[in-house]
Amino acid sequence: MNKRAFVRTLLATVALGAWVPTVRADEPVKAVYHFTQGVEEAAHGLNNIRNHLDADPTAKIVVVANGKAGVQFILEDAVDHNGKPFAERISALANRGWSSASATTR
C-alpha cells in the first residue's frame, strides 16, 4: 500500500470511528437473543444468556423466538435434548433480567 492510500484509509477509519455512536459506561448493556432453529439452539442460547447475566447482571436482555421450530422451547412441557425442562431455566433467567420474550409461528 502506498503512502497516499494509507493516509486515505487512516482518515476514513478515524472519520468512521467518530461517527459510530458510543455507549456510556453507566448505561446497561442491551442484547437481543433470537431463536429460530429449535430446542438445541434454544438450549445453547439459554446457557449463553445465563453466562451473559453472570458477567453483567445489569444487562437488559430480550429474547425473540419465531417460526415453528423457534418457539418449541417455550411450549408447555418442552424439554431439551437431555430431557431437562426449559420452564425452570426460563423462570430463573426471567428473574435475573430477561426483560421480555416474543414469539410468532409464521
Disulfide bonds with the S-S distance in Angstrom:
none
